[in-house]
Amino acid sequence: MFGVLEGTGFEVIEPEFEDCFIGHARVERLWTGARWSEGPAWFPAGRYLVWSDIPNNRLMRWDETDGSVSVFRSPSNNANGNTVDTQGRLVSCEHLTRRVTRTDHDGSLSVIASHWNGKRLNSPNDVVVKSDGSVWFTDPSYGIMMDYEGDRAESEIGACHVYRADPTTGDVTAVATDFVKPNGLAFSADEQHLFIADTGGTHQKNGPAHIRKFEVADDGKSLRGGDVLATCTNGFFDGFRLDRSGRIWTSAADGVHCLNRQGTLIGKVHIPEIVSNVCFGGAKLNRLFITGTTSLYSVFLNVNGVSR
């Protein structure tokens, strides 16, 4: 059932993509059995990966040491996006509770963000942690639009924004308010730019299906700019991560798309399911972990992910 998959592989669109992959490396399916896999996060100290199976209301764990898969947490409050903070702790976006939480080293949960201006968040979707400890996350309404990945409810805010939670005060501020459905996000290696996907086309005719590029202001707490960097050619850009050369490795309907610094699609890693998200892992951060609809995949690349 598991192992190297036929029909997967690399598609070179621009010659520069040829330097990004290893000729004999192949896509591996590490596990299957989810309903909608999302939010992979790599824990280097334990050599394991945590990811979400949102409709099944559980967090899963894959162990690099023996290839085993187990349930990390159930119920998970329909957790979606996950990341690792500067102290090696799990940070998760929870649809059901409409909040962002941190799992401390003793297993206890702390709430990072649940409200903005006194109103409940919609359903936090994806999250990244900056080197100063601030937590940046997107808040579309997917988790409250139906009962499949959360509880159906009305939005108290009435819009979908991108937020920053201050590491000292805990204050939650909106850093971008002109999105339809903000989704995946990631900082550049130098944290001078923040890239944010808008998947508004899922529920709005001719809506956005792109990634925007913002400049992080000198205060490190706000954004400016926000031009469209790239538009998805197959489905939607959901979750993504950057490598150390500034390329973006992003999910799409036909696999993983690789964009260069200018936003040009230079190649693809074909996956036989709709891809939701990716992250870099392994000892050298040269292994790309990929969450497909029902499965967890990986492939070794000739690039290295950004280390936080």
KAUR-V397742 format. One record per run of one state. SS is the DSSP state (alpha for helix, beta for strand, coil for the rest). FROM is the first residue (numbers start at 1). LEN is the number of residues. Records with the same first field share a line. If there is no record, write none. Layout:
SS = FROM-LEN / FROM-LEN
This chain:
coil = 1-2 / 5-4 / 13-2 / 22-6 / 33-4 / 44-4 / 54-4 / 64-5 / 75-4 / 85-5 / 95-4 / 104-5 / 114-1 / 117-2 / 121-6 / 130-5 / 140-2 / 145-16 / 166-6 / 177-5 / 188-5 / 199-1 / 203-7 / 217-6 / 232-8 / 244-4 / 253-2 / 260-5 / 271-4 / 282-5 / 293-2 / 302-3 / 306-3
beta = 3-2 / 9-4 / 21-1 / 28-5 / 37-7 / 48-6 / 58-6 / 69-6 / 79-6 / 90-5 / 99-5 / 109-5 / 115-2 / 119-2 / 127-3 / 135-5 / 161-5 / 172-5 / 182-6 / 193-6 / 210-7 / 223-9 / 240-4 / 248-5 / 255-5 / 265-6 / 275-7 / 287-6 / 295-7 / 305-1
alpha = 15-6 / 142-3 / 200-3
